[in-house]
């Protein structure tokens, strides 16, 4: 979902931090209900990215 294979982080601590952020983001996205339809993770990220202010409160509440 986040193109981890294309990431070229050299510092191990930075890589661990990015991993934690990715896992946290995925857990939030899994519980978020963006629309009435069942969406994939990629589509959820896309929809939220189109109108982030609109979905910010919904995502943070879930």
Secondary structure in CASP SS format (residue, H / E / C, confidence):
PFRMAT SS
TARGET T0000
AUTHOR 0000-0000-0000
METHOD secondary structure of the structure
MODEL  1
X C 1.00
X C 1.00
X C 1.00
X H 1.00
X H 1.00
X H 1.00
X C 1.00
X C 1.00
X C 1.00
X C 1.00
X C 1.00
X H 1.00
X H 1.00
X H 1.00
X H 1.00
X H 1.00
X H 1.00
X H 1.00
X H 1.00
X H 1.00
X H 1.00
X H 1.00
X H 1.00
X H 1.00
X H 1.00
X H 1.00
X H 1.00
X H 1.00
X H 1.00
X H 1.00
X H 1.00
X C 1.00
X C 1.00
X C 1.00
X C 1.00
X C 1.00
X C 1.00
X C 1.00
X C 1.00
X C 1.00
X H 1.00
X H 1.00
X H 1.00
X H 1.00
X H 1.00
X H 1.00
X H 1.00
X H 1.00
X H 1.00
X H 1.00
X C 1.00
X H 1.00
X H 1.00
X H 1.00
X H 1.00
X H 1.00
X H 1.00
X H 1.00
X H 1.00
X H 1.00
X H 1.00
X C 1.00
END
